[in-house]
Amino acid sequence: MPMVVLSSCRIPHQAFSSVSQFQKGISAMSHTILLVEDDANIRQMLSIALGAEGYLCVEAASVREALSLFNQHRPDLVILDLGLPDGEGSEVLKRIRESSRLPVLVLSARDQELDKVDLLSRGANDYVSKPFGIRELVTRVKVLLRDFNPVVEPTSPTRQIGKIALDITERRLLVEGEVIALAPKEVQLLDELTKQPGAFISQQELLRRIWGLHHSEDTHYIRVLVRQLRKKIDPFEKDLIETMPKQGYRIAVDKPEAN
């Protein structure tokens, strides 16, 4: 059986040049990252880089190890390679999504848009193509961890969208006595669209607001997110999210009344 490594990323107090840096390391230590990668060199590079930020890294090199360590450690985030020696990383993603909504960042040498759309639709939160820059990957990890528990300060606890009430604080929709749970990114998208009902917001602007500047061209991210939301909303309020080519998306406030 391959050896499973638990990398302690604790950093001595002397390694920090200031109190604020020390506090940053202590804060990051509250996060455990499951690193699933069969390439030992990449795994070591990522472990060192994440360790320098104060994260605790649990390492696995196969599907079997990944699932075992996921159940054992219940990490805060998973970095997941797709090509593993005993199966596909997508199987790990599927099993994780059966019980958890934690952020999953996929690593892969496959760079086709269809591959990215497929993984995002299966529940991946982000996708990084190999080869990648280590600083960009660490930044994406920080953003995913931040957004998984976003601090949202709406102007009111709920917003009415047609028949549906959006509860941003609790991340849910309330409609006809039913409660529909929302993922963090779904909340952020509805938050942006409902600030100005009826106004179109471009895909690039939504990407910038929700994922950050480095995703401004990843339009498939928005398409997958909108498709997921429509599956939840359309049974109660069909076509509430309207798409306009070259203009973007909006909440349709002038829909004709259903007969």
Summary of the structure (lengths in Angstrom):
residues: 259
radius of gyration: 20.0
end to end distance: 64.1
largest distance: 70.6
contacts: 745
relative contact order: 0.09
helix: 42%
strand: 22%
